[in-house]
Amino acid sequence: MAFSLEHKAFIVESYFRNGQKIDGVWEYSVQDAWNEFREEFPNDIVDYAHFCNTLNRCVAQFRETSSLRRKEGSGRTKDK
């Protein structure tokens, strides 16, 4: 399954929402994000490994660019 922008936003929001500060260090749970995703999108079939890879990519992109959208010019060109 390809994740939509809505899916990716939910995954990143859930990941950060479930973070806990322990001894001054933020810790995040992939499992908690996975559980919330399954509750929010019960009809979407997603492999756990694919979910983890997508989460890691999206979090890295968000931390780097503050966005989940693709850069202008990436991917196929659009016909006008």
mmJSON file of the N, C-alpha and C atoms, coordinates in Angstrom:
{"data_MODEL":{"atom_site":{
"group_PDB":["ATOM","ATOM","ATOM","ATOM","ATOM","ATOM","ATOM","ATOM","ATOM","ATOM","ATOM","ATOM","ATOM","ATOM","ATOM","ATOM","ATOM","ATOM","ATOM","ATOM","ATOM","ATOM","ATOM","ATOM","ATOM","ATOM","ATOM","ATOM","ATOM","ATOM","ATOM","ATOM","ATOM","ATOM","ATOM","ATOM","ATOM","ATOM","ATOM","ATOM","ATOM","ATOM","ATOM","ATOM","ATOM","ATOM","ATOM","ATOM","ATOM","ATOM","ATOM","ATOM","ATOM","ATOM","ATOM","ATOM","ATOM","ATOM","ATOM","ATOM","ATOM","ATOM","ATOM","ATOM","ATOM","ATOM","ATOM","ATOM","ATOM","ATOM","ATOM","ATOM","ATOM","ATOM","ATOM","ATOM","ATOM","ATOM","ATOM","ATOM","ATOM","ATOM","ATOM","ATOM","ATOM","ATOM","ATOM","ATOM","ATOM","ATOM","ATOM","ATOM","ATOM","ATOM","ATOM","ATOM","ATOM","ATOM","ATOM","ATOM","ATOM","ATOM","ATOM","ATOM","ATOM","ATOM","ATOM","ATOM","ATOM","ATOM","ATOM","ATOM","ATOM","ATOM","ATOM","ATOM","ATOM","ATOM","ATOM","ATOM","ATOM","ATOM","ATOM","ATOM","ATOM","ATOM","ATOM","ATOM","ATOM","ATOM","ATOM","ATOM","ATOM","ATOM","ATOM","ATOM","ATOM","ATOM","ATOM","ATOM","ATOM","ATOM","ATOM","ATOM","ATOM","ATOM","ATOM","ATOM","ATOM","ATOM","ATOM","ATOM","ATOM","ATOM","ATOM","ATOM","ATOM","ATOM","ATOM","ATOM","ATOM","ATOM","ATOM","ATOM","ATOM","ATOM","ATOM","ATOM","ATOM","ATOM","ATOM","ATOM","ATOM","ATOM","ATOM","ATOM","ATOM","ATOM","ATOM","ATOM","ATOM","ATOM","ATOM","ATOM","ATOM","ATOM","ATOM","ATOM","ATOM","ATOM","ATOM","ATOM","ATOM","ATOM","ATOM","ATOM","ATOM","ATOM","ATOM","ATOM","ATOM","ATOM","ATOM","ATOM","ATOM","ATOM","ATOM","ATOM","ATOM","ATOM","ATOM","ATOM","ATOM","ATOM","ATOM","ATOM","ATOM","ATOM","ATOM","ATOM","ATOM","ATOM","ATOM","ATOM","ATOM","ATOM","ATOM","ATOM","ATOM","ATOM","ATOM","ATOM","ATOM","ATOM","ATOM","ATOM","ATOM","ATOM","ATOM","ATOM"],
"id":[1,2,3,4,5,6,7,8,9,10,11,12,13,14,15,16,17,18,19,20,21,22,23,24,25,26,27,28,29,30,31,32,33,34,35,36,37,38,39,40,41,42,43,44,45,46,47,48,49,50,51,52,53,54,55,56,57,58,59,60,61,62,63,64,65,66,67,68,69,70,71,72,73,74,75,76,77,78,79,80,81,82,83,84,85,86,87,88,89,90,91,92,93,94,95,96,97,98,99,100,101,102,103,104,105,106,107,108,109,110,111,112,113,114,115,116,117,118,119,120,121,122,123,124,125,126,127,128,129,130,131,132,133,134,135,136,137,138,139,140,141,142,143,144,145,146,147,148,149,150,151,152,153,154,155,156,157,158,159,160,161,162,163,164,165,166,167,168,169,170,171,172,173,174,175,176,177,178,179,180,181,182,183,184,185,186,187,188,189,190,191,192,193,194,195,196,197,198,199,200,201,202,203,204,205,206,207,208,209,210,211,212,213,214,215,216,217,218,219,220,221,222,223,224,225,226,227,228,229,230,231,232,233,234,235,236,237,238,239,240],
"type_symbol":["N","C","C","N","C","C","N","C","C","N","C","C","N","C","C","N","C","C","N","C","C","N","C","C","N","C","C","N","C","C","N","C","C","N","C","C","N","C","C","N","C","C","N","C","C","N","C","C","N","C","C","N","C","C","N","C","C","N","C","C","N","C","C","N","C","C","N","C","C","N","C","C","N","C","C","N","C","C","N","C","C","N","C","C","N","C","C","N","C","C","N","C","C","N","C","C","N","C","C","N","C","C","N","C","C","N","C","C","N","C","C","N","C","C","N","C","C","N","C","C","N","C","C","N","C","C","N","C","C","N","C","C","N","C","C","N","C","C","N","C","C","N","C","C","N","C","C","N","C","C","N","C","C","N","C","C","N","C","C","N","C","C","N","C","C","N","C","C","N","C","C","N","C","C","N","C","C","N","C","C","N","C","C","N","C","C","N","C","C","N","C","C","N","C","C","N","C","C","N","C","C","N","C","C","N","C","C","N","C","C","N","C","C","N","C","C","N","C","C","N","C","C","N","C","C","N","C","C","N","C","C","N","C","C","N","C","C","N","C","C"],
"label_atom_id":["N","CA","C","N","CA","C","N","CA","C","N","CA","C","N","CA","C","N","CA","C","N","CA","C","N","CA","C","N","CA","C","N","CA","C","N","CA","C","N","CA","C","N","CA","C","N","CA","C","N","CA","C","N","CA","C","N","CA","C","N","CA","C","N","CA","C","N","CA","C","N","CA","C","N","CA","C","N","CA","C","N","CA","C","N","CA","C","N","CA","C","N","CA","C","N","CA","C","N","CA","C","N","CA","C","N","CA","C","N","CA","C","N","CA","C","N","CA","C","N","CA","C","N","CA","C","N","CA","C","N","CA","C","N","CA","C","N","CA","C","N","CA","C","N","CA","C","N","CA","C","N","CA","C","N","CA","C","N","CA","C","N","CA","C","N","CA","C","N","CA","C","N","CA","C","N","CA","C","N","CA","C","N","CA","C","N","CA","C","N","CA","C","N","CA","C","N","CA","C","N","CA","C","N","CA","C","N","CA","C","N","CA","C","N","CA","C","N","CA","C","N","CA","C","N","CA","C","N","CA","C","N","CA","C","N","CA","C","N","CA","C","N","CA","C","N","CA","C","N","CA","C","N","CA","C","N","CA","C","N","CA","C","N","CA","C","N","CA","C","N","CA","C","N","CA","C","N","CA","C"],
"label_alt_id":[null,null,null,null,null,null,null,null,null,null,null,null,null,null,null,null,null,null,null,null,null,null,null,null,null,null,null,null,null,null,null,null,null,null,null,null,null,null,null,null,null,null,null,null,null,null,null,null,null,null,null,null,null,null,null,null,null,null,null,null,null,null,null,null,null,null,null,null,null,null,null,null,null,null,null,null,null,null,null,null,null,null,null,null,null,null,null,null,null,null,null,null,null,null,null,null,null,null,null,null,null,null,null,null,null,null,null,null,null,null,null,null,null,null,null,null,null,null,null,null,null,null,null,null,null,null,null,null,null,null,null,null,null,null,null,null,null,null,null,null,null,null,null,null,null,null,null,null,null,null,null,null,null,null,null,null,null,null,null,null,null,null,null,null,null,null,null,null,null,null,null,null,null,null,null,null,null,null,null,null,null,null,null,null,null,null,null,null,null,null,null,null,null,null,null,null,null,null,null,null,null,null,null,null,null,null,null,null,null,null,null,null,null,null,null,null,null,null,null,null,null,null,null,null,null,null,null,null,null,null,null,null,null,null,null,null,null,null,null,null],
"label_comp_id":["MET","MET","MET","ALA","ALA","ALA","PHE","PHE","PHE","SER","SER","SER","LEU","LEU","LEU","GLU","GLU","GLU","HIS","HIS","HIS","LYS","LYS","LYS","ALA","ALA","ALA","PHE","PHE","PHE","ILE","ILE","ILE","VAL","VAL","VAL","GLU","GLU","GLU","SER","SER","SER","TYR","TYR","TYR","PHE","PHE","PHE","ARG","ARG","ARG","ASN","ASN","ASN","GLY","GLY","GLY","GLN","GLN","GLN","LYS","LYS","LYS","ILE","ILE","ILE","ASP","ASP","ASP","GLY","GLY","GLY","VAL","VAL","VAL","TRP","TRP","TRP","GLU","GLU","GLU","TYR","TYR","TYR","SER","SER","SER","VAL","VAL","VAL","GLN","GLN","GLN","ASP","ASP","ASP","ALA","ALA","ALA","TRP","TRP","TRP","ASN","ASN","ASN","GLU","GLU","GLU","PHE","PHE","PHE","ARG","ARG","ARG","GLU","GLU","GLU","GLU","GLU","GLU","PHE","PHE","PHE","PRO","PRO","PRO","ASN","ASN","ASN","ASP","ASP","ASP","ILE","ILE","ILE","VAL","VAL","VAL","ASP","ASP","ASP","TYR","TYR","TYR","ALA","ALA","ALA","HIS","HIS","HIS","PHE","PHE","PHE","CYS","CYS","CYS","ASN","ASN","ASN","THR","THR","THR","LEU","LEU","LEU","ASN","ASN","ASN","ARG","ARG","ARG","CYS","CYS","CYS","VAL","VAL","VAL","ALA","ALA","ALA","GLN","GLN","GLN","PHE","PHE","PHE","ARG","ARG","ARG","GLU","GLU","GLU","THR","THR","THR","SER","SER","SER","SER","SER","SER","LEU","LEU","LEU","ARG","ARG","ARG","ARG","ARG","ARG","LYS","LYS","LYS","GLU","GLU","GLU","GLY","GLY","GLY","SER","SER","SER","GLY","GLY","GLY","ARG","ARG","ARG","THR","THR","THR","LYS","LYS","LYS","ASP","ASP","ASP","LYS","LYS","LYS"],
"label_asym_id":["A","A","A","A","A","A","A","A","A","A","A","A","A","A","A","A","A","A","A","A","A","A","A","A","A","A","A","A","A","A","A","A","A","A","A","A","A","A","A","A","A","A","A","A","A","A","A","A","A","A","A","A","A","A","A","A","A","A","A","A","A","A","A","A","A","A","A","A","A","A","A","A","A","A","A","A","A","A","A","A","A","A","A","A","A","A","A","A","A","A","A","A","A","A","A","A","A","A","A","A","A","A","A","A","A","A","A","A","A","A","A","A","A","A","A","A","A","A","A","A","A","A","A","A","A","A","A","A","A","A","A","A","A","A","A","A","A","A","A","A","A","A","A","A","A","A","A","A","A","A","A","A","A","A","A","A","A","A","A","A","A","A","A","A","A","A","A","A","A","A","A","A","A","A","A","A","A","A","A","A","A","A","A","A","A","A","A","A","A","A","A","A","A","A","A","A","A","A","A","A","A","A","A","A","A","A","A","A","A","A","A","A","A","A","A","A","A","A","A","A","A","A","A","A","A","A","A","A","A","A","A","A","A","A","A","A","A","A","A","A"],
"label_entity_id":["1","1","1","1","1","1","1","1","1","1","1","1","1","1","1","1","1","1","1","1","1","1","1","1","1","1","1","1","1","1","1","1","1","1","1","1","1","1","1","1","1","1","1","1","1","1","1","1","1","1","1","1","1","1","1","1","1","1","1","1","1","1","1","1","1","1","1","1","1","1","1","1","1","1","1","1","1","1","1","1","1","1","1","1","1","1","1","1","1","1","1","1","1","1","1","1","1","1","1","1","1","1","1","1","1","1","1","1","1","1","1","1","1","1","1","1","1","1","1","1","1","1","1","1","1","1","1","1","1","1","1","1","1","1","1","1","1","1","1","1","1","1","1","1","1","1","1","1","1","1","1","1","1","1","1","1","1","1","1","1","1","1","1","1","1","1","1","1","1","1","1","1","1","1","1","1","1","1","1","1","1","1","1","1","1","1","1","1","1","1","1","1","1","1","1","1","1","1","1","1","1","1","1","1","1","1","1","1","1","1","1","1","1","1","1","1","1","1","1","1","1","1","1","1","1","1","1","1","1","1","1","1","1","1","1","1","1","1","1","1"],
"label_seq_id":[1,1,1,2,2,2,3,3,3,4,4,4,5,5,5,6,6,6,7,7,7,8,8,8,9,9,9,10,10,10,11,11,11,12,12,12,13,13,13,14,14,14,15,15,15,16,16,16,17,17,17,18,18,18,19,19,19,20,20,20,21,21,21,22,22,22,23,23,23,24,24,24,25,25,25,26,26,26,27,27,27,28,28,28,29,29,29,30,30,30,31,31,31,32,32,32,33,33,33,34,34,34,35,35,35,36,36,36,37,37,37,38,38,38,39,39,39,40,40,40,41,41,41,42,42,42,43,43,43,44,44,44,45,45,45,46,46,46,47,47,47,48,48,48,49,49,49,50,50,50,51,51,51,52,52,52,53,53,53,54,54,54,55,55,55,56,56,56,57,57,57,58,58,58,59,59,59,60,60,60,61,61,61,62,62,62,63,63,63,64,64,64,65,65,65,66,66,66,67,67,67,68,68,68,69,69,69,70,70,70,71,71,71,72,72,72,73,73,73,74,74,74,75,75,75,76,76,76,77,77,77,78,78,78,79,79,79,80,80,80],
"pdbx_PDB_ins_code":[null,null,null,null,null,null,null,null,null,null,null,null,null,null,null,null,null,null,null,null,null,null,null,null,null,null,null,null,null,null,null,null,null,null,null,null,null,null,null,null,null,null,null,null,null,null,null,null,null,null,null,null,null,null,null,null,null,null,null,null,null,null,null,null,null,null,null,null,null,null,null,null,null,null,null,null,null,null,null,null,null,null,null,null,null,null,null,null,null,null,null,null,null,null,null,null,null,null,null,null,null,null,null,null,null,null,null,null,null,null,null,null,null,null,null,null,null,null,null,null,null,null,null,null,null,null,null,null,null,null,null,null,null,null,null,null,null,null,null,null,null,null,null,null,null,null,null,null,null,null,null,null,null,null,null,null,null,null,null,null,null,null,null,null,null,null,null,null,null,null,null,null,null,null,null,null,null,null,null,null,null,null,null,null,null,null,null,null,null,null,null,null,null,null,null,null,null,null,null,null,null,null,null,null,null,null,null,null,null,null,null,null,null,null,null,null,null,null,null,null,null,null,null,null,null,null,null,null,null,null,null,null,null,null,null,null,null,null,null,null],
"Cartn_x":[0.833,0.0,0.882,0.53,1.225,0.53,1.313,0.752,0.409,-0.788,-1.199,-0.585,-0.692,-0.207,-0.963,-2.252,-3.045,-2.481,-2.15,-1.557,-0.233,0.622,1.945,1.839,0.934,0.744,0.272,-0.663,-1.161,-0.044,0.771,1.865,2.838,3.253,4.218,3.598,2.356,1.688,1.558,1.178,1.033,2.372,3.402,4.748,5.195,5.056,5.479,4.518,3.227,2.239,2.503,2.985,3.211,4.601,5.379,6.715,6.651,7.654,7.755,9.166,9.254,10.557,10.981,12.045,12.544,13.972,14.196,15.518,16.066,15.183,15.602,15.79,15.477,15.644,14.285,13.922,12.66,12.789,11.819,11.76,10.415,10.444,9.243,8.972,7.709,7.314,6.719,7.402,6.878,5.628,5.661,4.53,3.262,3.38,2.202,1.652,2.546,2.113,1.427,1.982,1.408,-0.008,-0.159,-1.474,-2.5,-2.109,-3.03,-3.392,-2.405,-2.662,-3.685,-3.521,-4.44,-5.859,-5.964,-7.283,-7.92,-7.109,-7.623,-7.963,-7.175,-7.361,-7.492,-8.572,-8.693,-8.834,-9.266,-9.475,-8.245,-7.202,-5.979,-5.024,-4.641,-3.739,-2.306,-1.552,-0.186,0.709,1.841,2.855,3.615,3.902,4.573,5.938,6.705,8.034,7.913,6.931,6.7,6.292,5.453,5.038,6.26,7.125,8.323,9.237,9.45,10.298,9.7,8.403,7.733,7.81,7.568,7.645,9.044,10.073,11.445,11.765,11.349,11.574,10.831,9.565,8.742,9.251,9.647,10.171,11.466,12.345,13.604,13.33,12.404,12.062,11.446,10.561,9.916,10.938,11.86,12.881,13.796,14.038,14.934,14.245,12.99,12.324,11.08,10.637,9.379,8.177,8.291,7.221,7.228,6.083,5.998,5.8,5.673,5.471,6.787,6.663,7.847,8.378,9.668,10.275,9.741,9.67,9.283,10.249,9.709,10.548,10.895,10.498,10.789,9.655,9.974,8.954,8.68,7.592,7.214,6.756,6.998,6.49,4.998,4.288,2.845,2.562,1.651,1.218,0.272,0.421,-0.451,-1.461],
"Cartn_y":[-1.174,0.0,1.243,2.193,3.484,4.391,5.029,5.919,7.266,7.764,9.09,10.14,11.398,12.486,12.484,12.154,12.063,10.991,9.829,8.751,9.197,9.789,10.205,11.243,12.205,13.23,12.584,11.657,10.981,10.204,9.506,8.708,9.589,10.7,11.591,12.238,12.704,13.313,12.309,11.093,10.061,9.742,9.645,9.336,10.386,11.663,12.726,12.884,12.668,12.796,11.78,10.61,9.549,9.581,10.601,10.715,10.998,10.516,10.755,11.22,12.191,12.686,11.906,11.128,10.297,10.716,11.176,11.664,12.715,13.606,14.708,14.349,13.103,12.65,12.198,12.71,12.311,10.914,10.057,8.707,8.545,7.892,7.745,6.271,5.925,4.539,4.318,3.517,3.129,2.274,1.415,0.525,1.31,2.371,3.19,3.872,4.364,4.986,3.948,2.745,1.643,1.323,1.211,0.895,1.981,3.244,4.341,4.332,4.047,3.999,2.909,1.737,0.621,0.96,1.727,2.133,3.169,4.101,5.18,4.696,3.759,3.261,1.728,1.204,-0.251,-1.014,-0.362,-1.047,-1.037,-0.318,-0.253,-1.356,-2.192,-3.303,-2.82,-2.862,-2.349,-3.34,-3.63,-4.473,-3.643,-4.227,-3.498,-2.969,-3.766,-3.325,-2.127,-2.166,-1.043,0.205,0.02,1.129,1.754,0.918,1.414,2.181,1.652,2.34,3.691,3.717,4.969,5.963,5.492,6.37,6.982,6.166,6.674,7.698,7.417,8.363,9.668,9.574,10.771,11.615,10.985,11.726,12.428,11.727,12.345,13.53,13.361,14.447,15.614,15.321,16.384,17.156,16.443,17.114,17.975,17.542,18.272,19.458,19.28,20.301,20.907,20.37,20.772,20.55,19.575,19.287,17.804,17.311,15.944,15.917,17.091,17.173,16.964,16.456,16.277,17.621,17.636,18.862,19.139,20.425,20.801,20.139,19.597,19.014,17.557,16.982,15.565,14.742,13.607,12.749,13.093,12.546,12.765,14.183,14.634,15.951,15.834,16.909,16.918,17.465,16.799,17.3,18.468,19.491,20.664,20.736],
"Cartn_z":[0.0,0.0,0.0,-0.813,-0.819,0.194,1.028,2.039,1.417,1.721,1.258,2.175,1.777,2.624,3.958,3.921,5.156,6.086,5.517,6.313,6.933,6.104,6.581,7.69,7.525,8.556,9.856,9.752,10.952,11.634,10.861,11.419,12.198,11.597,12.249,13.485,13.38,14.533,15.679,15.364,16.384,17.038,16.234,16.74,17.753,17.401,18.311,19.498,19.266,20.339,21.45,21.095,22.071,22.697,22.381,22.967,24.458,25.167,26.605,26.923,27.809,28.23,29.47,29.331,30.418,30.723,31.943,32.369,31.415,30.952,30.093,28.631,28.265,26.878,26.344,25.162,24.541,23.95,24.261,23.703,23.01,21.85,21.035,20.776,20.64,20.456,19.067,18.279,16.972,17.174,18.181,18.443,18.765,19.566,19.88,18.63,17.774,16.518,15.629,15.578,14.801,15.305,16.625,17.197,16.874,16.984,16.656,15.175,14.325,12.884,12.573,13.176,12.928,13.412,14.502,14.992,14.069,13.566,12.715,11.304,10.789,9.421,9.437,10.014,10.168,8.85,7.796,6.52,5.619,6.024,5.227,5.67,4.727,5.03,4.863,5.969,5.971,6.692,6.1,6.719,7.762,8.917,10.002,9.565,8.833,8.383,7.438,6.544,5.617,6.398,7.416,8.276,8.959,9.525,10.225,9.279,8.084,7.103,6.722,6.499,6.143,7.292,8.504,9.669,9.78,9.68,9.797,8.714,7.473,6.374,6.603,7.017,7.22,8.383,9.466,10.617,10.233,9.508,9.072,8.155,7.206,6.292,7.05,7.995,8.763,9.594,10.208,11.017,10.152,8.929,8.027,7.361,6.949,6.13,6.774,7.881,8.532,7.618,6.724,5.778,5.428,4.973,4.472,2.962,2.378,0.927,0.196,-1.012,-1.85,-2.302,-2.586,-3.109,-4.503,-4.849,-6.207,-7.181,-8.234,-9.269,-9.042,-7.912,-7.712,-8.316,-8.822,-9.406,-10.858,-11.374,-12.772,-13.01,-14.213,-14.593,-14.867,-14.632,-14.859,-16.25,-16.954,-18.256,-18.031,-18.857,-18.707,-19.805],
"occupancy":[1.0,1.0,1.0,1.0,1.0,1.0,1.0,1.0,1.0,1.0,1.0,1.0,1.0,1.0,1.0,1.0,1.0,1.0,1.0,1.0,1.0,1.0,1.0,1.0,1.0,1.0,1.0,1.0,1.0,1.0,1.0,1.0,1.0,1.0,1.0,1.0,1.0,1.0,1.0,1.0,1.0,1.0,1.0,1.0,1.0,1.0,1.0,1.0,1.0,1.0,1.0,1.0,1.0,1.0,1.0,1.0,1.0,1.0,1.0,1.0,1.0,1.0,1.0,1.0,1.0,1.0,1.0,1.0,1.0,1.0,1.0,1.0,1.0,1.0,1.0,1.0,1.0,1.0,1.0,1.0,1.0,1.0,1.0,1.0,1.0,1.0,1.0,1.0,1.0,1.0,1.0,1.0,1.0,1.0,1.0,1.0,1.0,1.0,1.0,1.0,1.0,1.0,1.0,1.0,1.0,1.0,1.0,1.0,1.0,1.0,1.0,1.0,1.0,1.0,1.0,1.0,1.0,1.0,1.0,1.0,1.0,1.0,1.0,1.0,1.0,1.0,1.0,1.0,1.0,1.0,1.0,1.0,1.0,1.0,1.0,1.0,1.0,1.0,1.0,1.0,1.0,1.0,1.0,1.0,1.0,1.0,1.0,1.0,1.0,1.0,1.0,1.0,1.0,1.0,1.0,1.0,1.0,1.0,1.0,1.0,1.0,1.0,1.0,1.0,1.0,1.0,1.0,1.0,1.0,1.0,1.0,1.0,1.0,1.0,1.0,1.0,1.0,1.0,1.0,1.0,1.0,1.0,1.0,1.0,1.0,1.0,1.0,1.0,1.0,1.0,1.0,1.0,1.0,1.0,1.0,1.0,1.0,1.0,1.0,1.0,1.0,1.0,1.0,1.0,1.0,1.0,1.0,1.0,1.0,1.0,1.0,1.0,1.0,1.0,1.0,1.0,1.0,1.0,1.0,1.0,1.0,1.0,1.0,1.0,1.0,1.0,1.0,1.0,1.0,1.0,1.0,1.0,1.0,1.0,1.0,1.0,1.0,1.0,1.0,1.0],
"B_iso_or_equiv":[0.0,0.0,0.0,0.0,0.0,0.0,0.0,0.0,0.0,0.0,0.0,0.0,0.0,0.0,0.0,0.0,0.0,0.0,0.0,0.0,0.0,0.0,0.0,0.0,0.0,0.0,0.0,0.0,0.0,0.0,0.0,0.0,0.0,0.0,0.0,0.0,0.0,0.0,0.0,0.0,0.0,0.0,0.0,0.0,0.0,0.0,0.0,0.0,0.0,0.0,0.0,0.0,0.0,0.0,0.0,0.0,0.0,0.0,0.0,0.0,0.0,0.0,0.0,0.0,0.0,0.0,0.0,0.0,0.0,0.0,0.0,0.0,0.0,0.0,0.0,0.0,0.0,0.0,0.0,0.0,0.0,0.0,0.0,0.0,0.0,0.0,0.0,0.0,0.0,0.0,0.0,0.0,0.0,0.0,0.0,0.0,0.0,0.0,0.0,0.0,0.0,0.0,0.0,0.0,0.0,0.0,0.0,0.0,0.0,0.0,0.0,0.0,0.0,0.0,0.0,0.0,0.0,0.0,0.0,0.0,0.0,0.0,0.0,0.0,0.0,0.0,0.0,0.0,0.0,0.0,0.0,0.0,0.0,0.0,0.0,0.0,0.0,0.0,0.0,0.0,0.0,0.0,0.0,0.0,0.0,0.0,0.0,0.0,0.0,0.0,0.0,0.0,0.0,0.0,0.0,0.0,0.0,0.0,0.0,0.0,0.0,0.0,0.0,0.0,0.0,0.0,0.0,0.0,0.0,0.0,0.0,0.0,0.0,0.0,0.0,0.0,0.0,0.0,0.0,0.0,0.0,0.0,0.0,0.0,0.0,0.0,0.0,0.0,0.0,0.0,0.0,0.0,0.0,0.0,0.0,0.0,0.0,0.0,0.0,0.0,0.0,0.0,0.0,0.0,0.0,0.0,0.0,0.0,0.0,0.0,0.0,0.0,0.0,0.0,0.0,0.0,0.0,0.0,0.0,0.0,0.0,0.0,0.0,0.0,0.0,0.0,0.0,0.0,0.0,0.0,0.0,0.0,0.0,0.0,0.0,0.0,0.0,0.0,0.0,0.0],
"pdbx_formal_charge":[null,null,null,null,null,null,null,null,null,null,null,null,null,null,null,null,null,null,null,null,null,null,null,null,null,null,null,null,null,null,null,null,null,null,null,null,null,null,null,null,null,null,null,null,null,null,null,null,null,null,null,null,null,null,null,null,null,null,null,null,null,null,null,null,null,null,null,null,null,null,null,null,null,null,null,null,null,null,null,null,null,null,null,null,null,null,null,null,null,null,null,null,null,null,null,null,null,null,null,null,null,null,null,null,null,null,null,null,null,null,null,null,null,null,null,null,null,null,null,null,null,null,null,null,null,null,null,null,null,null,null,null,null,null,null,null,null,null,null,null,null,null,null,null,null,null,null,null,null,null,null,null,null,null,null,null,null,null,null,null,null,null,null,null,null,null,null,null,null,null,null,null,null,null,null,null,null,null,null,null,null,null,null,null,null,null,null,null,null,null,null,null,null,null,null,null,null,null,null,null,null,null,null,null,null,null,null,null,null,null,null,null,null,null,null,null,null,null,null,null,null,null,null,null,null,null,null,null,null,null,null,null,null,null,null,null,null,null,null,null],
"auth_seq_id":[1,1,1,2,2,2,3,3,3,4,4,4,5,5,5,6,6,6,7,7,7,8,8,8,9,9,9,10,10,10,11,11,11,12,12,12,13,13,13,14,14,14,15,15,15,16,16,16,17,17,17,18,18,18,19,19,19,20,20,20,21,21,21,22,22,22,23,23,23,24,24,24,25,25,25,26,26,26,27,27,27,28,28,28,29,29,29,30,30,30,31,31,31,32,32,32,33,33,33,34,34,34,35,35,35,36,36,36,37,37,37,38,38,38,39,39,39,40,40,40,41,41,41,42,42,42,43,43,43,44,44,44,45,45,45,46,46,46,47,47,47,48,48,48,49,49,49,50,50,50,51,51,51,52,52,52,53,53,53,54,54,54,55,55,55,56,56,56,57,57,57,58,58,58,59,59,59,60,60,60,61,61,61,62,62,62,63,63,63,64,64,64,65,65,65,66,66,66,67,67,67,68,68,68,69,69,69,70,70,70,71,71,71,72,72,72,73,73,73,74,74,74,75,75,75,76,76,76,77,77,77,78,78,78,79,79,79,80,80,80],
"auth_comp_id":["MET","MET","MET","ALA","ALA","ALA","PHE","PHE","PHE","SER","SER","SER","LEU","LEU","LEU","GLU","GLU","GLU","HIS","HIS","HIS","LYS","LYS","LYS","ALA","ALA","ALA","PHE","PHE","PHE","ILE","ILE","ILE","VAL","VAL","VAL","GLU","GLU","GLU","SER","SER","SER","TYR","TYR","TYR","PHE","PHE","PHE","ARG","ARG","ARG","ASN","ASN","ASN","GLY","GLY","GLY","GLN","GLN","GLN","LYS","LYS","LYS","ILE","ILE","ILE","ASP","ASP","ASP","GLY","GLY","GLY","VAL","VAL","VAL","TRP","TRP","TRP","GLU","GLU","GLU","TYR","TYR","TYR","SER","SER","SER","VAL","VAL","VAL","GLN","GLN","GLN","ASP","ASP","ASP","ALA","ALA","ALA","TRP","TRP","TRP","ASN","ASN","ASN","GLU","GLU","GLU","PHE","PHE","PHE","ARG","ARG","ARG","GLU","GLU","GLU","GLU","GLU","GLU","PHE","PHE","PHE","PRO","PRO","PRO","ASN","ASN","ASN","ASP","ASP","ASP","ILE","ILE","ILE","VAL","VAL","VAL","ASP","ASP","ASP","TYR","TYR","TYR","ALA","ALA","ALA","HIS","HIS","HIS","PHE","PHE","PHE","CYS","CYS","CYS","ASN","ASN","ASN","THR","THR","THR","LEU","LEU","LEU","ASN","ASN","ASN","ARG","ARG","ARG","CYS","CYS","CYS","VAL","VAL","VAL","ALA","ALA","ALA","GLN","GLN","GLN","PHE","PHE","PHE","ARG","ARG","ARG","GLU","GLU","GLU","THR","THR","THR","SER","SER","SER","SER","SER","SER","LEU","LEU","LEU","ARG","ARG","ARG","ARG","ARG","ARG","LYS","LYS","LYS","GLU","GLU","GLU","GLY","GLY","GLY","SER","SER","SER","GLY","GLY","GLY","ARG","ARG","ARG","THR","THR","THR","LYS","LYS","LYS","ASP","ASP","ASP","LYS","LYS","LYS"],
"auth_asym_id":["A","A","A","A","A","A","A","A","A","A","A","A","A","A","A","A","A","A","A","A","A","A","A","A","A","A","A","A","A","A","A","A","A","A","A","A","A","A","A","A","A","A","A","A","A","A","A","A","A","A","A","A","A","A","A","A","A","A","A","A","A","A","A","A","A","A","A","A","A","A","A","A","A","A","A","A","A","A","A","A","A","A","A","A","A","A","A","A","A","A","A","A","A","A","A","A","A","A","A","A","A","A","A","A","A","A","A","A","A","A","A","A","A","A","A","A","A","A","A","A","A","A","A","A","A","A","A","A","A","A","A","A","A","A","A","A","A","A","A","A","A","A","A","A","A","A","A","A","A","A","A","A","A","A","A","A","A","A","A","A","A","A","A","A","A","A","A","A","A","A","A","A","A","A","A","A","A","A","A","A","A","A","A","A","A","A","A","A","A","A","A","A","A","A","A","A","A","A","A","A","A","A","A","A","A","A","A","A","A","A","A","A","A","A","A","A","A","A","A","A","A","A","A","A","A","A","A","A","A","A","A","A","A","A","A","A","A","A","A","A"],
"auth_atom_id":["N","CA","C","N","CA","C","N","CA","C","N","CA","C","N","CA","C","N","CA","C","N","CA","C","N","CA","C","N","CA","C","N","CA","C","N","CA","C","N","CA","C","N","CA","C","N","CA","C","N","CA","C","N","CA","C","N","CA","C","N","CA","C","N","CA","C","N","CA","C","N","CA","C","N","CA","C","N","CA","C","N","CA","C","N","CA","C","N","CA","C","N","CA","C","N","CA","C","N","CA","C","N","CA","C","N","CA","C","N","CA","C","N","CA","C","N","CA","C","N","CA","C","N","CA","C","N","CA","C","N","CA","C","N","CA","C","N","CA","C","N","CA","C","N","CA","C","N","CA","C","N","CA","C","N","CA","C","N","CA","C","N","CA","C","N","CA","C","N","CA","C","N","CA","C","N","CA","C","N","CA","C","N","CA","C","N","CA","C","N","CA","C","N","CA","C","N","CA","C","N","CA","C","N","CA","C","N","CA","C","N","CA","C","N","CA","C","N","CA","C","N","CA","C","N","CA","C","N","CA","C","N","CA","C","N","CA","C","N","CA","C","N","CA","C","N","CA","C","N","CA","C","N","CA","C","N","CA","C","N","CA","C","N","CA","C","N","CA","C","N","CA","C","N","CA","C","N","CA","C"],
"pdbx_PDB_model_num":[1,1,1,1,1,1,1,1,1,1,1,1,1,1,1,1,1,1,1,1,1,1,1,1,1,1,1,1,1,1,1,1,1,1,1,1,1,1,1,1,1,1,1,1,1,1,1,1,1,1,1,1,1,1,1,1,1,1,1,1,1,1,1,1,1,1,1,1,1,1,1,1,1,1,1,1,1,1,1,1,1,1,1,1,1,1,1,1,1,1,1,1,1,1,1,1,1,1,1,1,1,1,1,1,1,1,1,1,1,1,1,1,1,1,1,1,1,1,1,1,1,1,1,1,1,1,1,1,1,1,1,1,1,1,1,1,1,1,1,1,1,1,1,1,1,1,1,1,1,1,1,1,1,1,1,1,1,1,1,1,1,1,1,1,1,1,1,1,1,1,1,1,1,1,1,1,1,1,1,1,1,1,1,1,1,1,1,1,1,1,1,1,1,1,1,1,1,1,1,1,1,1,1,1,1,1,1,1,1,1,1,1,1,1,1,1,1,1,1,1,1,1,1,1,1,1,1,1,1,1,1,1,1,1,1,1,1,1,1,1]
}}}
